[in-house]
Amino acid sequence: MTTTHRSDVVVIGGGPAGSTVSSFLAMQGHDVTVLERAIFPRDHVGESLLPFCYGIFDELGVLQEMSERYVRKPGVRFLDTDDTTSTTYCFHHKIDGPHALSFQVLRSEFDEMLLQNSERLGVTVHQGFKAENVDLEVGDGVAVDAIDRDGARHRFEARFVIDASGRETFLANRMNTKTAHKELARTALSSHWSGAKYEGGLQEGMIQIVYTGGEKQGWIWVIPLGNDRLSVGVVMNTAYFRAQRTAIRERGIKEWQQALYDQELAEPAFTRHILEGATQMWPIQYNGDYSYFCHEKWGERFALVGDASAFIDPIFSSGVYLAMNSGRLLARAVHVRLEKGEDAGAQAMEDTYEQILGAYGLVDTLIRLFYTPDAINYAQLGTAADAFEDYDHYANAMSLQHFLLAGDFFEQSNKYREFLTKFRDPKMFRKYKSFVIDRDDFRAFKSCDMPHDKIFNPKLAEWERVRAERGI
């Protein structure tokens, strides 16, 4: 027997994109249902957030809770493999006010918090409900068929459906509109650690990005998530990953993922040093060949948002912000569609996705530059003054760093594209160099000078006890 449910909007997926679009729609007076196949909390990567998330948290009403639960993030530090060269980027160089401090979050708990907030705002949430089929032409609406954890079947009818299913890409798979970014093929292995040394900016809450280079064409992230908890992940070219997997298996090692992870962390001086004597808390989490793009973003009765729409490399910690701000913008367009009809809704959708695609396109361009062999090395920015004269080698990527790391993608994407085009003129580069690159505080800055209690809130210890009790 199938149970039928009705609402204005059905959202498939309860991650940051799904909870955000649901919350904003509920705040606009709509009856919203979320179908989440997992039972939260559930593990997920993507723990480092951008400053531009701050305003969204404020609108959702979770900012105070965020400030108590999570480590604050004042900036980013890039390091070379040998740890002899590094450059620190502090957000307050660009941003004034409290939102210059972003957050480092435990994603399992963070995602659960956002979904619970959606319920507080009036969203109906069904966890453990797996969407199986969708019909986009049921009378004047849609229908989603789902099965719950007990095997019971349910039909959810609505006027509109939003796919926020993440990498499951529920609708795109069924419409055959998903294309892999083969040139950005990367694989990530990650886990959490305790007992590590908090040095090199970790004691200030900064994410560390360690270049690995060469045939690996990758990087390592190190993120402080608490007083004694680091997220450490290795990203590598998938071709390199597969070659190493084969070599390790041929040595008769069954736990090849762990062996590869350990091998890669032992090479850079920074990770080798800070993890000496530390304890790995979790089994390896694997994410492979994760970059893709879904071509059909919206239609008369459906829309894709977040990772269900596209996923690009996490090098600049852009994923959660792209997902949440896309959800916020999409909620406005869907509201127009529901309140003013198809014509007005279509125009709102077109305008919204033009802005969303502009943001994703800008980040995609920046990521491709990061992986370009002759692009600038961000770790060397603060110390490679002589190399700045080599315009062809450094100009493109040098023009990006002052806004990229903060997350100014949506409102400014066209402006920055125009800026990058003009920046091909060496005169423009020299002007920028004198204004930004040659500032003593920019080149020599090693610390963001943040008090420990401002980064590691004393209430963090209470939350860490709760996490330990819950096993997360």
C-alpha positions in Angstrom: 0.0 0.0 0.0 1.3 3.5 -0.9 0.7 6.5 1.4 0.2 9.8 -0.4 1.5 13.1 0.9 0.9 16.6 -0.5 2.8 19.9 -0.3 3.8 22.9 -2.4 7.4 21.8 -2.9 9.3 18.5 -2.5 13.0 18.7 -2.0 15.1 15.6 -2.6 18.1 15.7 -0.3 18.6 17.3 3.1 22.3 18.5 2.8 23.2 22.2 2.9 21.6 23.0 -0.5 18.4 21.1 0.3 18.0 22.5 3.9 18.8 26.0 2.7 16.3 26.2 -0.2 13.7 24.5 2.0 14.2 26.9 4.9 14.0 30.0 2.7 10.8 28.7 0.9 9.3 27.9 4.3 10.1 31.5 5.5 8.2 32.7 2.4 5.1 30.8 3.5 5.3 27.6 1.5 4.6 24.0 2.6 7.8 22.2 1.9 8.7 18.5 2.3 12.3 17.2 2.4 13.2 13.6 1.6 16.6 12.6 2.9 17.7 9.0 2.3 20.3 9.0 5.1 19.7 9.2 8.9 21.6 12.3 10.2 24.3 12.7 11.3 26.1 11.2 8.4 29.7 11.7 7.4 30.7 14.2 4.7 33.7 16.1 3.5 33.9 19.8 3.0 34.5 21.2 6.4 36.1 24.5 5.7 33.6 27.4 4.9 34.0 30.8 3.2 33.4 34.2 4.8 30.5 34.8 2.4 28.5 32.1 4.1 28.2 34.4 7.1 25.2 36.4 5.8 23.3 33.2 5.0 23.8 31.9 8.5 22.4 35.1 9.8 19.3 35.0 7.6 18.7 31.4 8.6 19.0 32.3 12.3 21.9 29.9 13.1 24.8 32.4 13.4 24.9 32.4 17.2 24.9 28.6 17.4 27.6 28.4 14.7 29.8 30.8 16.7 29.5 28.5 19.8 29.9 25.2 18.1 32.7 25.7 15.6 36.3 26.8 15.2 36.5 30.2 13.6 38.5 30.5 10.3 40.5 33.7 9.9 42.3 32.7 6.7 44.2 30.2 4.6 47.9 29.2 4.5 49.4 27.7 1.4 52.7 25.6 1.8 55.2 24.0 -0.5 55.9 20.3 0.0 59.2 21.0 1.7 57.6 23.5 4.1 60.3 26.1 3.4 57.9 28.5 1.6 54.4 29.5 2.6 52.0 32.4 2.3 49.2 33.3 4.6 46.0 35.0 3.5 43.9 36.7 6.2 40.4 37.6 5.3 40.5 40.8 7.2 42.9 42.1 4.4 39.7 42.3 2.3 36.8 42.1 4.6 35.9 44.5 7.4 33.7 43.4 10.3 32.8 40.1 12.1 32.2 38.2 8.8 36.0 38.3 8.2 36.0 35.2 10.5 34.5 32.2 8.8 34.0 28.7 10.2 35.6 25.2 10.2 32.8 22.8 10.8 32.2 19.1 11.5 30.1 18.4 8.5 28.1 15.5 10.0 26.9 17.8 12.8 26.7 21.0 10.7 24.4 19.4 8.1 22.2 18.0 10.9 22.0 21.4 12.5 20.9 23.0 9.3 18.2 20.3 8.7 16.9 20.6 12.2 16.7 24.4 11.7 14.6 23.7 8.6 12.2 21.8 10.8 12.1 24.7 13.2 11.1 26.9 10.4 8.2 24.6 9.4 9.7 22.2 6.9 8.5 18.6 7.0 11.6 16.4 7.0 11.6 12.7 6.3 14.9 11.0 7.0 15.6 7.5 5.8 13.3 8.1 2.8 15.0 7.2 -0.5 13.5 8.7 -3.7 13.1 6.1 -6.4 11.1 7.7 -9.2 9.8 11.1 -10.2 6.9 12.0 -12.6 7.1 15.6 -13.8 3.7 15.6 -15.4 1.0 14.6 -12.8 -1.9 16.9 -13.5 -0.6 20.4 -12.8 2.3 19.2 -10.6 4.8 16.5 -9.9 5.0 13.2 -7.9 8.0 11.6 -6.2 7.9 8.0 -5.2 10.0 7.0 -2.2 10.6 4.1 0.1 11.3 4.5 3.8 13.7 2.6 6.0 11.0 -0.1 6.8 10.3 -0.7 3.2 7.0 1.1 3.1 6.2 3.1 -0.1 5.1 6.7 -0.2 4.1 9.1 -2.9 4.8 12.8 -2.5 2.7 15.1 -4.7 3.6 18.8 -5.1 3.5 21.7 -7.5 7.3 21.7 -7.8 10.3 19.4 -7.1 13.9 20.5 -6.3 16.7 18.0 -6.7 19.3 18.6 -3.9 20.4 15.0 -3.8 24.1 15.8 -3.9 26.4 13.5 -5.8 23.6 11.1 -6.2 22.4 13.5 -9.0 18.9 12.0 -8.9 17.2 13.9 -11.7 20.3 14.4 -13.9 20.9 10.6 -14.0 17.3 10.0 -15.0 17.4 12.7 -17.7 20.9 11.7 -18.8 22.2 15.2 -18.5 25.3 14.6 -16.4 28.9 15.0 -17.9 32.1 14.3 -16.1 35.0 16.8 -16.0 37.6 14.3 -17.1 40.3 16.9 -17.3 39.7 17.6 -13.6 39.7 13.9 -12.6 40.8 13.9 -9.0 40.5 11.4 -6.1 40.5 12.2 -2.4 41.3 10.1 0.7 40.7 11.7 4.1 40.2 11.1 7.8 40.3 12.9 11.2 43.2 12.9 13.7 43.7 13.6 17.3 46.9 14.3 19.2 48.4 16.4 16.3 50.6 19.4 16.7 48.7 22.7 16.3 51.4 24.8 14.5 51.9 26.9 11.4 48.5 28.6 11.7 46.4 25.6 12.9 46.5 27.2 16.4 44.8 30.2 14.8 42.1 28.2 13.1 43.6 28.5 9.5 43.1 25.8 6.9 46.4 24.6 5.5 46.8 23.7 1.8 50.0 21.8 1.1 51.1 21.5 -2.6 52.1 18.0 -3.7 52.8 18.8 -7.4 54.5 16.7 -10.0 52.6 13.7 -11.4 50.3 13.9 -8.4 48.9 17.3 -9.5 47.3 17.5 -6.1 47.3 19.0 -2.6 46.7 18.1 1.0 44.2 19.9 3.3 44.6 20.2 7.1 41.6 21.7 8.9 41.3 22.3 12.7 37.8 21.2 13.7 38.2 21.5 17.4 40.7 21.7 20.3 42.1 18.3 19.4 40.7 17.3 16.0 42.1 17.8 12.5 40.6 16.9 9.2 43.4 15.8 6.9 42.7 14.9 3.2 44.9 14.0 0.3 43.8 15.0 -3.3 45.6 13.5 -6.3 45.3 13.1 -10.0 43.2 10.0 -10.6 45.7 8.6 -13.0 48.4 8.8 -10.3 45.9 7.4 -7.8 45.2 4.3 -10.0 48.9 3.7 -10.6 49.7 3.8 -6.9 46.7 1.6 -6.1 48.1 -1.0 -8.5 51.6 -0.8 -7.1 50.4 -1.1 -3.5 48.2 -4.1 -4.3 51.0 -5.8 -6.1 53.0 -5.6 -2.9 50.2 -7.7 -1.3 48.8 -4.9 0.9 45.1 -5.4 1.4 44.4 -2.1 3.1 45.7 -0.2 0.0 43.7 3.0 0.6 45.2 3.4 4.1 48.7 2.6 2.8 48.3 5.2 0.0 47.0 7.8 2.4 49.9 7.2 4.9 52.4 7.3 2.0 51.2 10.7 0.8 51.0 12.3 4.2 54.5 11.1 5.0 56.1 13.0 2.1 55.4 16.7 2.8 57.4 18.1 5.7 54.5 19.8 7.3 52.1 16.9 7.6 54.9 14.5 8.5 55.8 16.8 11.4 52.3 17.7 12.8 51.0 14.1 12.6 54.0 12.5 14.3 52.6 10.6 17.3 49.0 11.5 16.3 46.1 9.1 16.2 43.8 8.5 13.2 40.3 8.7 14.5 38.3 7.3 11.6 38.7 4.8 8.7 39.6 6.3 5.4 36.9 8.2 3.6 37.1 7.9 -0.2 35.8 10.2 -2.9 36.8 9.6 -6.5 36.3 11.2 -9.9 34.1 13.8 -8.4 34.0 16.7 -10.8 30.9 16.9 -13.1 28.3 19.2 -14.6 24.6 18.7 -15.2 23.4 20.5 -18.3 19.6 20.8 -17.8 19.3 22.9 -14.6 15.6 23.7 -14.5 12.3 23.2 -16.2 8.6 24.1 -15.7 8.2 22.0 -12.6 11.8 21.1 -11.4 15.1 22.6 -10.6 18.6 21.3 -9.6 20.7 22.9 -6.9 24.0 22.3 -5.1 26.0 19.1 -5.9 22.9 17.7 -7.7 23.6 20.4 -10.3 27.4 20.4 -10.5 30.4 19.5 -8.4 33.9 21.0 -8.9 37.2 20.5 -7.1 37.1 21.6 -3.4 40.5 23.3 -3.5 39.1 26.7 -2.6 36.5 25.5 -0.1 33.8 26.9 -2.3 31.3 23.9 -2.3 29.1 24.7 0.8 28.9 28.4 -0.1 28.0 27.6 -3.8 25.3 25.2 -2.6 23.8 27.4 0.1 23.8 30.6 -1.8 22.4 28.8 -4.9 19.6 27.5 -2.6 18.9 30.9 -1.2 18.6 32.4 -4.8 16.6 29.4 -6.1 14.1 29.8 -3.3 13.3 33.3 -4.5 12.7 32.1 -8.0 10.6 29.2 -7.0 8.5 31.5 -4.9 7.9 33.7 -8.0 7.0 30.5 -9.9 4.4 29.4 -7.3 2.9 32.8 -6.6 2.9 34.5 -10.1 2.7 31.6 -12.5 4.8 30.0 -15.2 5.8 33.0 -17.3 7.0 35.1 -14.4 8.6 31.9 -12.9 10.5 31.1 -16.1 12.0 34.6 -16.1 12.9 34.4 -12.5 14.5 31.0 -13.1 16.5 32.2 -16.1 17.8 35.2 -14.2 18.7 33.1 -11.1 20.5 30.4 -13.0 22.4 33.0 -15.0 23.8 34.3 -11.7 24.4 30.7 -10.4 26.1 29.6 -13.6 28.3 32.7 -13.5 29.5 31.8 -10.1 30.2 28.2 -10.9 31.9 29.2 -14.1 34.2 31.6 -12.3 35.2 29.0 -9.7 35.7 26.4 -12.4 38.1 28.8 -14.2 40.1 29.5 -11.1 40.4 25.8 -10.3 41.7 25.0 -13.8 44.3 27.8 -13.4 45.3 26.2 -10.1 46.0 22.9 -11.8 47.8 24.5 -14.8 51.5 23.6 -14.5 52.7 27.1 -15.3 50.2 29.0 -13.0 51.3 30.7 -9.9 52.1 28.7 -6.8 50.1 30.3 -4.0 52.6 29.2 -1.4 55.3 31.2 -3.1 53.2 34.4 -3.5 54.5 36.2 -0.4 58.2 35.4 -1.0 58.6 35.3 -4.8 59.0 39.1 -5.4 61.5 38.6 -8.2 59.2 36.2 -10.0 56.5 38.9 -10.3 58.5 40.4 -13.1 57.8 37.2 -15.1 54.4 38.5 -16.2 53.4 35.6 -18.5 54.1 33.0 -15.8 52.3 34.7 -12.9 49.8 37.3 -14.0 46.7 35.2 -14.4 46.6 33.6 -11.1 48.1 36.6 -9.2 45.0 38.6 -10.2 42.7 36.2 -8.5 44.0 35.7 -4.9 42.6 38.8 -3.3 38.9 38.0 -3.8 38.9 34.3 -4.5 39.6 32.9 -1.0 36.7 35.0 0.5 34.1 33.7 -1.9 33.0 36.7 -3.8 31.6 34.7 -6.7 27.9 35.5 -7.3 27.5 39.2 -7.4 30.8 39.9 -9.0 31.4 37.1 -11.5 30.9 39.2 -14.6 33.0 42.0 -13.1 35.8 39.7 -12.3 35.7 38.1 -15.8 36.0 41.6 -17.3 38.8 42.3 -14.8 40.7 39.1 -15.8 40.4 40.1 -19.4 41.8 43.5 -18.8 44.4 42.1 -16.6 46.1 40.6 -19.7 47.5 44.1 -20.1 50.9 44.2 -18.4 50.3 47.8 -17.3 47.2 46.6 -15.4 49.3 43.9 -13.7 52.0 46.4 -12.6 49.3 48.6 -11.2 47.8 45.7 -9.3 51.3 44.6 -8.1 52.0 48.0 -6.6 48.6 48.2 -4.9 48.4 44.7 -3.5 51.4 42.4 -4.0 54.1 44.8 -2.9 52.4 45.8 0.4 54.8 44.9 3.2 52.0 43.6 5.4 50.7 41.4 2.5 54.1 39.9 1.6 55.4 39.4 5.1 52.3 38.5 7.0 52.7 35.2 8.8 49.9 35.3 11.4 46.3 36.7 11.4 46.9 37.8 15.0 43.7 36.3 16.4 43.3 35.6 20.1 42.9 31.9 20.9 39.6 32.3 22.7 38.1 34.1 19.7 39.0 31.2 17.4 38.4 28.4 19.8 35.3 29.4 21.7 35.4 28.1 25.3 32.0 26.5 24.6 33.6 24.3 22.1 34.7 21.9 24.9 31.0 21.4 25.8 30.1 20.5 22.2 33.1 18.2 21.9 31.8 16.2 24.9 28.5 15.9 23.2 30.2 14.7 20.0 32.1 12.1 21.9 29.0 10.8 23.6 27.2 10.6 20.2 30.2 9.0 18.5 30.6 11.8 15.8 
